[in-house]
């Protein structure tokens, strides 16, 4: 790796960490407190829903397509494999920021909880936030910004294949982070037209994304992951894990 390519790679990684990290934190806030309403386009309710749907679709397609191994192989001629994680985080952060900045609220809400019921619905949302922290800590190798392959390439080291680790919430469900996202989506006490659209589209994305991700995991870990699939539920912890 030349000095110029090293500087360019590190710059890409730095921007990816900054933009990706900020977008993830703000998206959590977005799901908990609702839209930021930073840009008002003056659209009618149907037009606003169509625009929000387009933002959701862009988010879902970018996240689901770029993470696939088949897509990465096609991009190898343009983006070196060790930089793909950082480029993915950069693109994801940009699309997610655009969704939050441009999102159009549709009022009045279809339903709104008040009083005790409102706070009761907030309890699972808090549990979801704690579940995300637990899930990330259980992974121990959580690398959403593509840091590991870049550092390994700069230090001229071989990137070690990480083993299938089943601990913490991964003993109960195979995709605890996705489950927590679903809780954050549906435990919002004010259900407007745009929020219902967001919930439905992202729920479909989570389910389809889980299925597609599992194909890659089966290809990567083989029988070991298929055994894990048989023993542990995908998104709903409906049975007690084995010792």
C-alpha positions in Angstrom: 0.0 0.0 0.0 1.5 3.4 -1.1 1.5 6.4 1.2 -1.2 8.1 -0.9 -3.5 5.1 -0.8 -2.9 4.7 2.9 -3.8 8.3 3.6 -6.9 8.0 1.4 -8.0 4.8 3.1 -7.5 6.3 6.6 -9.4 9.4 5.6 -12.3 7.3 4.3 -12.3 5.3 7.5 -12.3 8.4 9.7 -15.3 10.0 7.8 -17.1 6.7 7.8 -16.7 6.4 11.6 -17.9 10.0 12.2 -20.8 9.9 9.8 -21.8 6.3 10.5 -21.6 6.7 14.3 -23.5 10.0 14.3 -26.2 8.6 12.1 -26.7 5.5 14.2 -27.0 7.5 17.4 -29.4 10.0 15.8 -31.5 7.2 14.3 -32.0 5.8 17.8 -33.2 9.2 19.0 -35.4 9.4 15.9 -37.1 6.2 16.7 -37.6 7.1 20.4 -38.8 10.7 20.2 -40.1 10.9 16.6 -39.2 13.0 13.5 -36.8 15.9 13.9 -38.9 18.0 11.4 -35.8 19.8 10.1 -37.1 20.4 6.5 -40.7 21.2 5.6 -41.5 20.7 2.0 -45.2 21.7 2.2 -46.4 18.4 0.7 -50.0 17.1 0.9 -50.5 14.0 3.1 -50.4 11.5 0.2 -47.4 13.2 -1.4 -45.6 13.3 2.0 -46.2 9.6 2.5 -45.0 8.8 -1.0 -41.8 10.9 -0.4 -41.3 9.2 3.0 -41.8 5.8 1.4 -39.1 6.6 -1.2 -36.7 7.6 1.6 -37.4 4.3 3.4 -36.9 2.3 0.2 -33.6 4.0 -0.5 -32.5 3.1 3.1 -33.6 -0.5 2.9 -32.1 -1.2 -0.6 -28.8 0.4 0.2 -28.4 -1.5 3.5 -29.5 -4.8 2.1 -27.7 -4.8 -1.2 -24.3 -3.4 -0.2 -23.8 -5.8 2.6 -24.3 -8.9 0.4 -21.2 -10.9 -0.5 -22.2 -11.0 -4.1 -22.3 -7.2 -4.3 -18.9 -7.0 -2.7 -17.4 -9.3 -5.3 -18.8 -7.1 -8.1 -17.3 -4.0 -6.6 -13.8 -5.4 -6.1 -12.6 -3.7 -9.3 -13.6 -0.3 -8.0 -13.4 -0.6 -4.2 -10.7 -2.8 -2.6 -12.2 -5.5 -0.4 -10.4 -4.1 2.7 -12.1 -0.7 2.3 -15.6 -2.1 1.5 -16.7 -1.9 5.2 -15.8 1.7 5.5 -17.4 2.6 2.2 -20.5 0.7 3.3 -20.6 2.7 6.6 -20.1 5.9 4.7 -23.0 5.2 2.3 -25.2 4.0 5.0 -24.6 7.0 7.2 -25.3 9.3 4.3 -28.6 7.6 3.4 -29.7 7.4 7.0 -28.9 11.1 7.6 -30.9 12.0 4.5 -33.9 10.0 5.7 -33.9 11.8 9.1 -33.3 15.3 7.7 -35.9 15.1 4.9 -38.5 13.0 6.7 -42.0 14.6 6.4 -44.5 14.3 9.3 -48.1 13.6 8.5 -50.6 15.0 11.1 -52.8 14.5 13.0 -51.8 11.1 14.5 -54.0 8.1 13.9 -53.7 7.1 17.5 -52.0 8.5 20.6 -51.6 7.0 24.1 -51.8 9.2 27.1 -51.1 8.8 30.8 -50.0 5.5 32.2 -50.4 3.6 28.9 -48.0 5.9 27.3 -45.3 5.1 29.8 -46.1 1.4 29.8 -45.3 1.3 26.1 -42.0 3.1 26.8 -40.8 0.3 29.0 -40.1 -2.1 26.1 -38.3 0.7 24.2 -36.0 1.1 27.2 -35.5 -2.7 27.3 -34.6 -2.5 23.5 -31.9 0.1 24.1 -30.4 -2.0 26.8 -30.7 -5.1 24.6 -28.8 -3.4 21.8 -26.0 -2.6 24.2 -26.0 -6.2 25.5 -26.0 -7.5 22.0 -23.1 -5.3 20.9 -21.0 -6.3 24.0 -21.8 -10.0 23.4 -20.4 -9.8 19.9 -17.0 -8.5 21.2 -16.0 -8.1 17.5 -18.7 -5.6 16.5 -17.2 -3.6 13.6 -19.9 -1.6 11.8 -17.4 0.8 10.3 -14.9 -1.6 8.7 -12.0 -0.8 11.0 -10.5 -4.4 11.3 -9.8 -5.0 7.6 -8.3 -1.6 7.1 -5.9 -1.9 10.1 -5.0 -5.4 9.1 -4.1 -4.2 5.5 -2.0 -1.2 6.8 -0.1 -3.5 9.2 0.4 -6.1 6.5 -1.4 -8.7 8.6 -3.8 -11.4 7.5 -7.4 -10.7 8.6 -8.4 -13.6 10.8 -11.7 -15.2 10.3 -13.9 -14.7 13.3 -15.5 -17.8 14.8 -19.3 -18.2 15.3 -19.8 -16.8 18.8 -23.0 -17.8 20.6 -23.3 -15.9 23.9 -25.4 -13.4 25.7 -28.7 -12.6 23.8 -27.5 -14.7 20.9 -28.3 -17.8 23.0 -32.0 -16.7 22.9 -32.3 -15.4 19.4 -30.1 -15.3 16.3 -30.7 -11.6 15.5 -31.2 -9.7 18.8 -30.2 -6.3 17.4 -33.0 -6.6 14.7 -35.5 -7.6 17.4 -34.5 -4.5 19.4 -35.0 -2.4 16.4 -38.5 -3.8 16.0 -39.3 -3.0 19.6 -38.1 0.6 19.1 -40.3 0.9 16.0 -43.5 -0.4 17.5 -43.2 1.0 21.0 -43.7 4.6 20.0 -46.9 6.0 21.6 -48.0 8.3 18.8 -49.0 6.5 15.6 -49.2 8.9 12.7 -49.5 8.0 9.0 -45.8 8.5 8.4 -44.8 6.5 11.5 -47.0 3.6 10.5 -45.4 3.6 7.0 -41.9 3.7 8.6 -42.8 0.8 11.0 -44.2 -1.4 8.2 -41.4 -0.8 5.7 -38.6 -1.3 8.2 -40.3 -4.4 9.7 -40.4 -6.0 6.2 -36.8 -4.9 5.7 -35.7 -6.5 9.0 -37.4 -9.8 8.2 -36.1 -10.0 4.6 -32.7 -8.7 5.8 -32.5 -11.5 8.4 -33.3 -14.1 5.8 -30.7 -12.8 3.3 -28.1 -12.4 6.0 -28.6 -16.0 7.1 -27.8 -17.2 3.6 -24.4 -15.5 3.9 -23.9 -17.0 7.3 -24.8 -20.5 6.2 -22.3 -20.1 3.3 -19.7 -18.9 5.7 -20.1 -21.3 8.7 -21.9 -24.2 7.0 -23.2 -27.0 9.2 -22.3 -25.1 12.4 -24.7 -22.3 11.6 -27.4 -24.7 10.3 -27.3 -26.4 13.7 -27.5 -23.0 15.4 -30.6 -22.2 13.2 -32.3 -25.4 14.4 -31.6 -24.7 18.1 -32.2 -20.9 18.4 -35.2 -18.9 17.1 -34.5 -16.1 14.6 -36.3 -13.0 16.0 -38.7 -14.1 18.8 -37.2 -15.8 21.9 -40.0 -18.4 22.3 -37.9 -21.1 23.9 -35.3 -21.4 26.7 -31.8 -21.8 25.3 -29.9 -25.0 26.0 -27.1 -25.0 28.5 
